[in-house]
């Protein structure tokens, strides 16, 4: 993850990010596997576990974003990663002593996710203080490549570790990852910022919300991200059932088609620098949203031509577009947001995305129950077409390069 063209301080952050992302994805995948294989959890219990692992994004993104803008973002990241390490060690201890229970998995999953939220809010806010504006896109690409590799490899590694050596081994490896992340960050120097005058939290939150809603480049990015997440979770909530019933896939084949998303993320992260170099910035930002209707239409085509390969191709295109969107839109967001507001703006984006996910899942469930899984694919196509319209306005379309960086 080291890049000689980027400052040494950022390279330390990149290694810490890689270790943290690996720990997160490994633990997220291992926990439900342990719940099912060791505790006999069913669909209801695993669904509840997934809820506890995502709820902190909705509940704590805003408070932690305020904290990131008031104090040291590096200390917040270190504390968040230590919190995740503690939750992993607590899970390990419960497994080794025979005291593991669903309630314990729920509690530790919630605490570990709280650590993820703190890291996710503070990291994008810290990056602009470590690299010059001209290198932001390359720096974000490095961070997203690490996330893509962890996303693609974490579930497979977790399954293998649990199958070969038991659940405790998976949590040991994840805890080591969190420990390495903390070690890398401990040697990192955070540039000093002028302390913000103390104000009421609601006043600070309103300031961040005004930045998101009234900044002409941020508003379409935020709206697009929310609608994209609704469409994605309409699709996610129904795809497995659709793949089994309509495509006739077994569990292994379903997993392979879903793995196309991770593979697409990795390819997108590797191609992102070329896309950003060859396209005007506005078109690069629109590239990912433009790929999503194409990807979903490819999946919808399996209604007429049932094919696992076609479904896997759809997820691959999704992953490739999504990661280029993340890199380009994050770079633009960091540039047009004043440094003092970066934590709050990142938190508002996280909260909007988190709130959209259960809405999309519920909408997909209602439509699927009433009209079937194929109707959900059609609904998802409409959602992805909508988000493309939102990002295709003149403010983004006319953007040739990064605007002057806000300070």
TAJO-V587394 format. One record per backbone hydrogen bond with DSSP energy under -0.5 kcal/mol. NH is the residue of the N-H (numbers start at 1). CO is the residue of the C=O. Records with the same first field share a line. If there is no record, write none. Layout:
NH->CO, CO
//
This chain:
6->3
11->7
12->8
13->9
14->10
15->11
16->12
17->13
18->14
19->15
20->16
21->17
22->18
23->19
24->20
25->21
26->22
27->23
28->24
29->25
30->26
31->27
32->28
33->29
34->30
35->31
36->32
37->33
38->34
39->34, 35
40->36
41->35
46->42
47->43
48->44
49->45
50->46
51->47
52->48
53->49
54->50, 51
55->51
56->52
57->54
58->54, 55
59->55
60->56
61->57
64->60
65->61
66->62
67->63
68->64
69->65
70->66
71->67
76->72
77->73
78->74
79->75
80->76
81->77
82->78
83->79
84->80
85->81
86->82
87->83
88->84
89->85
90->86
91->87
92->88
93->89
94->90
95->91
96->92
97->93
98->94, 95
99->94
100->94
105->101
106->102
107->103
108->104
109->105
110->106
111->107
112->108
113->109
114->110
115->111
116->112
117->113
118->114
119->115
120->116
121->117
122->118
123->119
124->120
125->121
126->122, 123
127->123
128->124
129->126
130->126, 127
131->127
135->132
136->133
139->135
140->136
141->137
142->138
143->139
144->140
145->141
146->142
147->143
148->144
149->145
150->146
151->147
152->148
153->149
154->150
155->151
157->153
158->154
159->155
160->156
161->157
162->158
163->159
164->160
165->161
166->161, 162
169->166
170->166
171->167
172->168
173->169
174->170
175->171
176->172
177->173
178->174
179->175
180->176
181->177
182->178
183->179
184->180
185->181
186->182
187->183, 184
188->185
190->188
191->189
203->200
204->200
205->201
206->202
207->203
208->204
209->205
210->206
211->207
212->208
213->209
214->210
215->211
216->214
219->215
221->217
222->218
223->219
224->220
225->221
226->222
227->223
228->224
229->225
230->226
231->227
232->228
233->229
234->230
235->231
236->232
237->233
238->234, 235
239->235
240->236
242->238
243->239
244->240
245->241
246->242
247->242
249->243
254->250
255->251
256->252
257->253
258->254
259->255
260->256, 257
261->258
262->258
263->259
264->260
265->261
266->262
267->263
268->264
269->265
270->266
271->267
272->268
274->271
275->271
276->272
277->273
278->274
279->275
281->400
282->399
284->280
285->281
286->282
287->283
288->284
289->285
290->286
291->287, 288
292->288
293->289
294->290
295->291
296->292
297->293
298->294
299->295
300->296
301->297
302->299
303->300
304->301
305->301
311->307
312->308
313->309
314->310
315->311
316->312
317->313
318->314
319->315
320->316
321->317
322->318
323->319
324->320
325->321
326->322
327->323
328->324
329->325
330->326
331->327
332->328
333->329
334->330
335->331
336->332
337->333
338->336
341->338
342->338, 339
345->341
346->342
347->343
348->344
349->345
350->346
351->347
352->348
353->349
354->350
355->351
356->352
357->353
358->354
359->355
360->356
361->357
362->358
363->359
364->360
365->361
366->362
367->363
368->364
369->365
370->366
371->367
372->367, 368
375->372
376->372
377->373
378->374
379->375
380->376
381->377
382->378
383->379
384->380
385->381
386->382
387->383
388->384
389->385
390->386
391->387
392->388, 389
393->390
397->393
398->394
399->396
400->398
406->335
//
